[in-house]
Structure formats: C-alpha cells, structure tokens
Amino acid sequence: MRLSTWKYIFKEGLGGLGKNFWMSLATITTVAIALVVLGIFLMMATNIQNIALYLESQVEIAAYLDDDFDRNRKSALISSVYAIDGVADVQYVTKEEGLERLKEQFGENSEILEAVEDVNPLTDSLEIWVSDPTLIHEIAASLGEVKGIRKVYYHGEVVEKLVQLTDMIRYFGMILVIMLVLGTLFLITNTVRLTVFARRREISIMQLVGATDGMIRWPFFLEGMLMGFLGSLIAVGVVVQAYLWAFEMISNLLPFVPLVPADPMLVNLSKLLVLSGMVVGAIGSWVSVRKYLRA
C-alpha cells in the first residue's frame, strides 16, 4: 500500500473512535470488564497452583535409625537414600538436635524434658522429602530395606488425600480457565461486532464509491485493536491494584500462605492482558467486517 493509503487507514481508524464515541466506549468497557475477570481468575489460579506445589513439597518421610548406628556411616547412608528414585532431599538429624526441637515445640513446658536430657531416648533420624508424592509408598518401602534404618514413618492417608486435592485443584482450575477464556473471547468479539453492525451504512457507502474490501477492513481492524488496547489498559490497572491490595492483606493476616510474588507475575500478566485485548479486538473487527462484506 502507498503511504497515503496508510495515512487514510490510520486517520479513519482513530477517527472512528470519536465518531462512534458511545458505542466505542461500550466496547472498551466490555473489554475491560471481561479482561478484569479473566485477570483476577488467572491470578487466583496461579496462586492456587503455587499453594498446591508448596504442599506437595512439604511431603516428608521420617526414617529412624538403629540405636547403635555408627555416625561414621552417615555419608554412605545418605548416598543410599538419595539413590532411591523420587527422593528430592535428605537431612540427617542427630538425637541431640531432635531433643532440642522437642524443647522448642514444648515452649514454656520444655523443662519436663530436662529429666531425660542425660539419657536421651531418641535416635538419630533422616528427614526425607520426595519429588513426587505419588511415589511415597514405594519410597517408604525402599527405605525400609536400607541397612541402618530401623523404622519408617509417614502419614500415608494424609498424603493420598493431599495428592487427590492438588490434582483436583489443577484439573478444575484448568477447565475454568479454558471456559473463562472462551467466554471472554465470545463476549468481546460479539461486542465489537455490534460496533461494526452499527456502522453498516458507512460500509455500504464506501462500497458504492468503489472502495476495495481491504480499504474498508483495515480502518475497522485498527479501530478494534485500539479499543482492545484501551480496554486492556483499564483492566491492567484494576488487576494490578487488586492483587497488590490482596497480597498485602493476606500476607498480614495469613503470613504462612505461600502467595506468588507480585514481580514478575504482574508484569507477565499485564503483557498477556494487553496482547489479548488487542488481538481479540482486531480479530473481532476483522471477522465482523469480513462477514458483512460477504453478505
């Protein structure tokens, strides 16, 4: 296309927003609302996924060693445990460290443990974290065969319920995200179509004076992209402020909840919302005008 043609396209595309102000405003508002809902849900889904991963990472097995275990074999024992498929991390805990932990748990009542301090009844142990909670039964069985380990302890039923819960969260969240994305696309596209339909006389006049289909489509394409862009900027502002507020409130009330840090999540989410708004606005206009020209 010639430079003059592009000037005309940009002039008409930008001018269309002003000539059809109320319809453009309705489209921009619809885009903003739809993307706010999508953005908030994506933030929730990301944090739920992060919490699920955190819970899985906390799945732990305790392996208690023989009373007469030789600590000189500590490195060899840890290597044997690491060799088991699914073991993510291993920490050796001496019986002295175990007693200190008990004192911390008892808090003000820790003096009741002073009576057993000289004859510590605990044994050295291993704290073992797994990479995949579904393998915990197999890992526990393998640990029971390792020389030097007397007893293996883990909450089998709790782990199974945790795995079921995290799987349900993932699948349910994925389904909702797909449904919400499709609903957002449908809503925005149909709103843009109404904008194009309201200007059908303008399209008919352009056809009568000999304008090509491309000359008709491109201004609408640019206009739709601009409406999507403006709507997405509003959505980004609302979503970012909402997350910063929620992050601060939840961090103060429930500091143990592992929320996803604002940076870089909000940056990536903002890019996604802006790109989505522009793409959907442009596609909505393009498809609507194309169908009208074929009619």
C-alpha positions as CSV (number, residue, x, y, z in Angstrom):
1,M,0.0,0.0,0.0
2,R,1.0,3.6,-0.6
3,L,1.9,5.9,2.2
4,S,-1.3,8.0,1.5
5,T,-3.4,4.8,1.9
6,W,-1.8,4.1,5.3
7,K,-2.5,7.7,6.4
8,Y,-6.1,7.2,5.4
9,I,-6.4,4.0,7.3
10,F,-4.9,5.4,10.5
11,K,-7.0,8.6,10.2
12,E,-10.2,6.6,9.7
13,G,-9.3,4.1,12.4
14,L,-8.6,6.8,15.0
15,G,-11.4,8.9,13.9
16,G,-13.9,6.0,14.2
17,L,-13.5,6.1,18.0
18,G,-14.6,9.7,18.1
19,K,-17.4,9.4,15.5
20,N,-19.0,6.5,17.4
21,F,-18.0,7.5,20.9
22,W,-20.7,5.8,22.9
23,M,-20.5,2.5,21.0
24,S,-16.7,2.6,21.3
25,L,-17.0,3.4,25.0
26,A,-19.3,0.4,25.4
27,T,-16.9,-1.9,23.6
28,I,-13.9,-0.6,25.6
29,T,-15.8,-1.1,28.9
30,T,-16.8,-4.6,27.9
31,V,-13.2,-5.4,27.0
32,A,-12.0,-4.0,30.4
33,I,-14.6,-5.9,32.4
34,A,-14.0,-9.2,30.6
35,L,-10.2,-8.9,31.0
36,V,-10.5,-7.9,34.7
37,V,-12.5,-11.1,35.4
38,L,-10.0,-13.1,33.3
39,G,-7.0,-11.5,35.0
40,I,-8.3,-11.9,38.5
41,F,-9.1,-15.6,37.9
42,L,-5.7,-16.2,36.3
43,M,-4.1,-14.7,39.4
44,M,-6.2,-16.9,41.7
45,A,-5.4,-20.0,39.5
46,T,-1.6,-19.2,39.7
47,N,-1.7,-18.8,43.4
48,I,-3.7,-22.0,43.9
49,Q,-1.3,-23.9,41.8
50,N,1.6,-22.4,43.8
51,I,0.0,-23.4,47.1
52,A,-0.6,-26.9,45.7
53,L,3.1,-27.2,44.7
54,Y,4.1,-25.9,48.1
55,L,2.0,-28.5,49.9
56,E,3.5,-31.3,47.7
57,S,7.0,-30.1,48.5
58,Q,6.2,-30.4,52.2
59,V,5.5,-34.2,51.9
60,E,8.1,-35.7,54.2
61,I,9.2,-39.1,55.4
62,A,10.9,-39.7,58.8
63,A,13.3,-42.6,58.9
64,Y,14.6,-43.5,62.4
65,L,18.0,-45.2,62.6
66,D,19.2,-48.1,64.7
67,D,20.0,-47.3,68.3
68,D,23.7,-48.3,67.8
69,F,24.0,-46.6,64.3
70,D,27.6,-45.6,63.6
71,R,27.7,-41.9,62.6
72,N,30.8,-42.6,60.6
73,R,28.5,-44.3,58.1
74,K,26.4,-41.1,57.8
75,S,27.6,-40.1,54.3
76,A,27.2,-43.7,52.9
77,L,23.6,-43.9,54.4
78,I,22.6,-40.5,52.9
79,S,24.0,-41.6,49.5
80,S,22.0,-44.8,49.6
81,V,18.8,-42.9,50.3
82,Y,19.5,-40.4,47.5
83,A,19.9,-43.3,45.2
84,I,16.2,-44.2,45.7
85,D,14.1,-42.9,42.8
86,G,11.8,-40.0,43.8
87,V,13.9,-38.7,46.7
88,A,14.4,-35.0,46.4
89,D,16.3,-34.1,49.6
90,V,17.7,-35.7,52.7
91,Q,18.6,-34.2,56.1
92,Y,20.4,-36.0,58.9
93,V,19.1,-35.2,62.3
94,T,21.1,-36.3,65.4
95,K,19.3,-37.3,68.5
96,E,20.6,-34.2,70.2
97,E,19.1,-32.0,67.5
98,G,15.9,-33.9,67.8
99,L,15.7,-33.3,71.6
100,E,16.3,-29.5,71.0
101,R,13.5,-29.5,68.5
102,L,11.2,-31.1,71.1
103,K,12.1,-28.4,73.6
104,E,11.2,-25.7,71.1
105,Q,7.8,-27.4,70.4
106,F,7.1,-27.7,74.1
107,G,7.9,-24.0,74.6
108,E,7.3,-22.9,78.2
109,N,6.8,-26.5,79.2
110,S,10.2,-27.7,77.9
111,E,11.5,-28.2,81.5
112,I,9.7,-31.5,81.6
113,L,12.3,-32.8,79.1
114,E,15.2,-32.0,81.4
115,A,14.7,-35.3,83.2
116,V,15.6,-37.3,80.0
117,E,18.4,-35.0,78.8
118,D,21.2,-37.0,80.2
119,V,19.7,-40.3,78.9
120,N,18.4,-39.1,75.6
121,P,15.9,-41.8,74.5
122,L,15.8,-40.5,70.9
123,T,17.7,-42.0,68.0
124,D,19.3,-40.3,65.0
125,S,17.0,-39.9,62.1
126,L,16.6,-38.8,58.5
127,E,14.2,-36.3,57.2
128,I,13.4,-37.2,53.6
129,W,11.5,-35.0,51.0
130,V,10.1,-36.6,47.8
131,S,9.8,-35.1,44.4
132,D,6.6,-36.8,43.6
133,P,4.1,-37.5,46.4
134,T,2.5,-40.3,44.4
135,L,5.7,-42.3,44.9
136,I,5.8,-42.0,48.6
137,H,4.6,-45.6,49.3
138,E,7.3,-47.1,47.0
139,I,10.0,-44.8,48.5
140,A,8.9,-45.7,52.1
141,A,9.2,-49.4,51.2
142,S,12.6,-49.0,49.7
143,L,13.8,-47.1,52.8
144,G,12.7,-50.0,55.0
145,E,15.3,-52.2,53.2
146,V,18.2,-49.8,53.7
147,K,20.7,-51.1,56.3
148,G,20.8,-48.9,59.4
149,I,17.1,-47.7,59.1
150,R,15.0,-49.2,61.9
151,K,11.6,-47.6,61.2
152,V,10.0,-45.5,58.5
153,Y,7.1,-43.2,59.4
154,Y,4.9,-41.1,57.2
155,H,1.3,-40.0,57.0
156,G,0.2,-42.3,54.1
157,E,-3.6,-41.5,54.2
158,V,-2.9,-37.7,54.5
159,V,-0.5,-37.8,51.6
160,E,-3.0,-39.6,49.4
161,K,-5.7,-37.1,50.2
162,L,-3.3,-34.2,49.6
163,V,-2.4,-35.7,46.1
164,Q,-6.1,-36.0,45.3
165,L,-6.7,-32.5,46.4
166,T,-3.9,-30.9,44.4
167,D,-4.8,-32.9,41.3
168,M,-8.4,-31.8,41.6
169,I,-7.3,-28.2,42.0
170,R,-5.2,-28.4,38.9
171,Y,-7.8,-30.0,36.7
172,F,-10.7,-27.9,38.0
173,G,-8.6,-24.7,37.6
174,M,-7.6,-25.7,34.0
175,I,-11.2,-26.3,33.0
176,L,-12.3,-23.0,34.5
177,V,-9.5,-21.0,32.8
178,I,-10.4,-22.5,29.4
179,M,-14.1,-21.8,29.9
180,L,-13.4,-18.2,31.0
181,V,-11.0,-17.5,28.2
182,L,-13.6,-18.8,25.6
183,G,-16.4,-16.8,27.3
184,T,-14.2,-13.7,27.3
185,L,-13.4,-14.1,23.6
186,F,-17.1,-14.6,22.8
187,L,-18.2,-11.6,24.8
188,I,-15.6,-9.2,23.4
189,T,-16.0,-10.4,19.8
190,N,-19.7,-10.0,19.8
191,T,-19.5,-6.5,21.3
192,V,-17.1,-5.5,18.5
193,R,-19.5,-6.9,16.0
194,L,-22.2,-4.7,17.3
195,T,-19.9,-1.7,16.7
196,V,-19.4,-2.8,13.1
197,F,-23.1,-3.5,12.6
198,A,-24.0,0.0,13.8
199,R,-21.9,1.4,11.0
200,R,-23.2,-0.8,8.2
201,R,-24.5,2.3,6.3
202,E,-20.9,3.7,6.3
203,I,-19.6,0.4,4.9
204,S,-22.4,0.4,2.2
205,I,-21.5,3.9,1.1
206,M,-17.8,3.0,0.9
207,Q,-18.7,0.0,-1.3
208,L,-20.8,2.2,-3.6
209,V,-18.0,4.7,-4.2
210,G,-15.7,1.9,-5.2
211,A,-13.6,1.3,-2.1
212,T,-11.9,-2.1,-2.0
213,D,-12.6,-4.6,0.7
214,G,-9.1,-4.0,2.1
215,M,-9.7,-0.3,2.4
216,I,-12.9,-1.0,4.3
217,R,-11.5,-3.7,6.6
218,W,-8.2,-2.0,7.7
219,P,-9.7,1.0,9.5
220,F,-12.0,-1.3,11.4
221,F,-9.2,-3.6,12.1
222,L,-7.1,-0.8,13.6
223,E,-10.1,0.6,15.5
224,G,-10.8,-2.8,17.0
225,M,-7.2,-3.1,18.1
226,L,-7.3,0.3,19.7
227,M,-10.5,-0.4,21.6
228,G,-8.9,-3.7,22.8
229,F,-5.8,-1.9,23.8
230,L,-7.6,0.8,25.8
231,G,-9.8,-1.7,27.5
232,S,-6.8,-3.8,28.4
233,L,-5.0,-0.8,30.0
234,I,-8.0,-0.3,32.2
235,A,-8.1,-4.0,33.1
236,V,-4.3,-4.0,33.9
237,G,-4.7,-1.0,36.2
238,V,-7.6,-2.7,38.1
239,V,-6.0,-6.1,38.3
240,V,-2.6,-4.8,39.5
241,Q,-4.1,-2.7,42.2
242,A,-6.4,-5.5,43.3
243,Y,-3.5,-8.0,43.6
244,L,-1.3,-5.6,45.5
245,W,-4.1,-4.9,47.9
246,A,-5.0,-8.6,48.3
247,F,-1.3,-9.6,48.6
248,E,-0.7,-7.2,51.5
249,M,-3.9,-8.1,53.3
250,I,-3.4,-11.9,53.1
251,S,0.3,-11.6,54.0
252,N,-0.6,-9.7,57.1
253,L,-3.5,-12.0,58.1
254,L,-2.1,-15.3,56.9
255,P,1.7,-15.0,56.6
256,F,2.1,-18.8,56.2
257,V,0.2,-18.8,52.9
258,P,2.8,-19.0,50.1
259,L,1.5,-16.4,47.7
260,V,3.2,-15.7,44.3
261,P,5.3,-12.5,44.5
262,A,3.9,-9.6,42.5
263,D,7.0,-9.3,40.4
264,P,7.3,-10.8,37.8
265,M,3.8,-12.3,37.9
266,L,2.0,-9.0,37.4
267,V,4.4,-7.9,34.6
268,N,3.7,-11.1,32.7
269,L,0.0,-11.0,33.4
270,S,-0.2,-7.3,32.2
271,K,1.6,-8.2,28.9
272,L,-0.9,-11.1,28.4
273,L,-3.9,-8.9,29.1
274,V,-2.8,-6.1,26.8
275,L,-1.9,-8.6,24.0
276,S,-5.2,-10.4,24.5
277,G,-7.2,-7.2,24.3
278,M,-5.5,-6.0,21.1
279,V,-5.7,-9.4,19.4
280,V,-9.3,-10.0,20.3
281,G,-10.4,-6.5,19.3
282,A,-8.6,-6.7,16.0
283,I,-10.0,-10.2,15.2
284,G,-13.5,-9.2,16.2
285,S,-13.5,-6.3,13.9
286,W,-11.8,-8.2,11.0
287,V,-14.3,-11.2,11.2
288,S,-17.3,-8.9,11.6
289,V,-16.4,-6.7,8.6
290,R,-15.5,-9.7,6.5
291,K,-18.8,-11.4,7.2
292,Y,-20.7,-8.2,6.4
293,L,-18.8,-7.7,3.1
294,R,-19.7,-11.2,2.1
295,A,-23.4,-10.7,2.9
